[in-house]
Amino acid sequence: MRYFFCSAFFVLLFPVLACAQPSIHFETMKRDFGTVNQKDKVDFEFHFVNKGTEDLVIEKVVPS
């Protein structure tokens, strides 16, 4: 009986745990700088929010 209740608890809890995750949403996904000379410096800020239910951790950023 104890095994049944433990199994039922995890089966019912799994969908809640599966949905608990970070979800990053950007205002814009790309920026076209047009023609840029090699020595010119260009800046752009990507604004984003975490719409998930867990903390969003950004471990590495790689430019394209």
SERO-4910 file (N, C-alpha, C, O; in steps of 0.05 Angstrom, whole numbers):
BEGIN
 pado doro    nc1    nc2    nc3   cac1   cac2   cac3    cc1    cc2    cc3    oc1    oc2    oc3
  Met    A     16    -24      0      0      0      0     17     25      0     12     45    -14
  Arg    A     39     25     16     57     48     17     69     53    -10     72     76    -19
  Tyr    A     77     31    -25     89     34    -51     69     47    -70     77     64    -87
  Phe    A     44     40    -68     23     51    -86     21     81    -81     20     96   -101
  Phe    A     20     90    -56     17    119    -51     42    134    -60     39    156    -70
  Cys    A     66    123    -56     90    136    -65     90    138    -95     97    159   -106
  Ser    A     82    117   -109     81    117   -138     61    137   -148     66    153   -166
  Ala    A     37    137   -136     16    156   -144     25    185   -139     19    202   -156
  Phe    A     39    190   -117     49    217   -111     67    227   -133     64    249   -143
  Phe    A     87    210   -141    106    218   -162     93    220   -189    100    238   -205
  Val    A     74    203   -195     60    205   -221     44    231   -223     43    244   -244
  Leu    A     31    238   -201     16    263   -201     33    288   -199     26    309   -209
  Leu    A     57    286   -187     75    308   -184     92    313   -209    101    335   -213
  Phe    A     97    292   -225    114    295   -248    106    317   -267    124    332   -275
  Pro    A     81    319   -275     74    341   -294     80    369   -282     87    387   -297
  Val    A     77    372   -256     83    398   -244    113    403   -245    122    425   -251
  Leu    A    129    383   -240    158    386   -241    168    390   -270    187    405   -275
  Ala    A    155    377   -289    163    379   -317    157    408   -327    172    417   -345
  Cys    A    137    421   -317    130    448   -326    147    469   -311    148    492   -321
  Ala    A    159    462   -289    175    482   -274    202    484   -287    220    469   -280
  Gln    A    205    504   -305    230    508   -318    232    537   -327    212    551   -330
  Pro    A    257    547   -332    259    574   -343    250    575   -372    250    555   -386
  Ser    A    242    599   -380    233    603   -407    241    632   -415    229    651   -406
  Ile    A    261    634   -432    271    660   -440    256    671   -464    251    656   -483
  His    A    248    696   -463    234    709   -485    247    736   -490    251    753   -473
  Phe    A    255    740   -516    268    764   -525    249    784   -538    229    775   -550
  Glu    A    253    810   -534    238    830   -549    243    828   -579    224    829   -595
  Thr    A    268    824   -586    276    821   -614    298    800   -615    315    799   -597
  Met    A    298    784   -636    318    762   -638    343    769   -654    363    756   -652
  Lys    A    342    791   -670    365    798   -686    366    828   -691    346    842   -688
  Arg    A    389    837   -700    393    865   -706    410    867   -731    432    856   -731
  Asp    A    401    882   -751    417    886   -775    431    913   -773    418    934   -772
  Phe    A    458    912   -771    474    936   -769    480    948   -796    493    969   -797
  Gly    A    472    935   -817    479    946   -844    508    942   -849    520    923   -840
  Thr    A    520    961   -864    548    959   -870    564    972   -848    559    995   -840
  Val    A    583    958   -837    600    967   -815    629    965   -823    638    944   -832
  Asn    A    644    986   -820    673    985   -825    687    968   -804    677    966   -781
  Gln    A    709    956   -811    723    937   -794    730    949   -766    728    935   -746
  Lys    A    738    974   -765    747    986   -740    724   1000   -724    728   1009   -702
  Asp    A    700   1001   -736    677   1013   -722    668    996   -699    669    971   -701
  Lys    A    658   1009   -678    647    994   -656    616    997   -657    606   1019   -660
  Val    A    602    975   -655    573    976   -655    563    962   -629    575    943   -620
  Asp    A    542    973   -618    530    962   -594    500    958   -598    487    972   -614
  Phe    A    490    938   -585    461    934   -585    454    917   -560    468    898   -554
  Glu    A    433    925   -547    425    910   -523    401    893   -530    381    903   -540
  Phe    A    403    867   -524    380    849   -527    365    848   -500    377    840   -480
  His    A    340    856   -500    324    855   -476    308    830   -475    296    821   -494
  Phe    A    309    817   -452    295    792   -449    283    789   -420    292    803   -402
  Val    A    264    771   -417    252    766   -391    250    735   -388    248    721   -408
  Asn    A    249    726   -364    245    698   -358    215    695   -352    205    705   -331
  Lys    A    201    682   -369    172    677   -365    167    649   -353    144    640   -352
  Gly    A    188    636   -345    186    609   -333    182    611   -303    179    633   -291
  Thr    A    181    588   -291    175    586   -262    201    580   -246    200    580   -221
  Glu    A    223    576   -259    248    571   -246    268    593   -253    263    608   -272
  Asp    A    290    595   -238    311    615   -245    323    609   -272    328    586   -279
  Leu    A    328    630   -287    342    628   -313    371    634   -308    379    656   -299
  Val    A    388    615   -315    417    618   -311    430    618   -339    428    598   -354
  Ile    A    444    640   -346    458    642   -371    487    636   -366    501    651   -352
  Glu    A    497    613   -376    524    605   -370    544    612   -392    568    614   -386
  Lys    A    535    616   -417    553    622   -438    539    637   -460    516    631   -468
  Val    A    552    658   -471    541    674   -493    560    672   -516    584    677   -512
  Val    A    550    665   -540    567    662   -563    555    679   -586    532    675   -593
  Pro    A    571    698   -597    561    714   -619    560    697   -645    575    678   -647
  Ser    A    542    704   -662    540    689   -688    559    700   -708    560    690   -731
***
